Amino acid sequence: MEVPAASPYRWAILLLATLVQVGVSILQQAPAALGPVLTQDLDLSRAQVGLLSSAIWGGMLLAMLPVGLLIDRYGERRFIIAGVTAMALLALWATRFDAFVWLLVLFLLASLGASTSAPGGSKAIAAWFPRSRRGGAMGMRQTGVTIGGLLAALLLPPVAVRFGWEAGLGLAAGFALVAVLFFALLYRELPADEDTHGEAPAPRVPVRSMARDRGFLAATGYAFVFMGVQGSSASYLALSLHEEVGLSVVAAGAFLATFQVGGIAGRIGWGVVSDRIGRRGPVMVLVGLVAMGSCLAMAFAREGTLIPFVAVFAFLLGLSAMGWNGVYLTLLSESVPMHAAATAMGASLTVAFVGMFLASPLFGLVADLTGSYGVSWLGLAGWAVVGVVLGLLAREPPEGAKR
């Protein structure tokens, strides 16, 4: 399927898809931004903070694939509205509890609602933008994740320090509700006649056939690795800087914001670069190498490390650990027929989020056992090397292949 004739409305689609992703991501990254306050107020261990950070993503493992199948069949609008609204309301409910188990359960349930945003929003961008601009557009949409993280890092810690973690989490839920309200009022899907060119619906692509495709498996493996790098970095950067480098809670949050700024630059920049060279794989490999170097630098950051160096480390870590996502999703959307794009993303992201769900608590557990974050960062650097190898194996569709 070719993209319909250029329409100014595709930029509105991009804005709305990005906005709703911002709302989702503020909530998903709230546990990481509130980590230092949660450890103090609720007496949580590092591993428990990692579990909360993973939980608000982890329920997506159960829902991402069925949601992708439903979106390919019925469209994305209704599912995104229902899912994001439910997520925000569950997060508001969580502010009424101070027991770790209840927070864990409610965050898991909230993440089921979040599962609608990634395949739905990504398919919309893939459908509305031509291949020559798809990488940049997908990267811009994926900046919603990092913009949400940036807002969470800048706004939530000061609010939590003054009014309690409940106020910080409530603020994040309010942002999500406002975002989904705008989405519900203004978003429209690509008309069915433009999506199919008036032809009969295309046959569905079985998930089993995707699972046998080497390119799909390599891209999914890459995402599995770097979702773990992303989750661990986002969850523990502020805590690591607070405990190892001796920064205050607010200052550590500011460097978490620097990390998110790097992610914004990476998601747009890597996507534009991949559009310019017409290939996604080499860019994914380069991103992996930067991530490896950044994790190594963080492993040796200690009290007395010059603040400008800390800023550079945080920015490069965000540029890579948060910047890979848009290029990967673009490659994935181009590897299957458009009518199966949400299904492919749902299947691949289901596997990828296992990486985040496992890596973040493991990162914290190693830090608990060793008494510092150095070994954890070294292990994460080694894990990034595995991703680089998988990026080398990623296979791209032929130029001009029918979409």
Buried (B, 14 or more C-beta within 10 A) or exposed (E): BEBBEEEEEBEBBBBBBBBBBBBBBBBBBBBBBBBBBBBEBBEBBBBBBBBBBBBBBBBBBBBBBEBBBBBBEEBBBBBBBBBBBBBBBBBBBBBEBBEBEEBBBBBBBBBBBBBBBBBBBBBBBBBBBBBEBBBBBBBBBBBBBBBBBBBBBBBBBEBBBEEBBBBBBBBBBBBBBBBBBBBBEEBEBBEEEBBBEEEEEEEEBEBEEBEEBEBBBBBBBBBBBBBBBBBBBBBBBBBBBBBBBEBEBBBBBBBBBBBBBBBBBBBBBBBBBBBEEEBBBBBBBBBBBBBBBBBBBBBEBEEEBEEEEBBBBBBBBBBBBBBBBBBBBBBBBBBBBBBBBBBBBBBBBBBBBBBBBBBBBBBBBBBBEEEBBBBBBBBBBEBBBBBBBBBBBBBBBEEEEEB
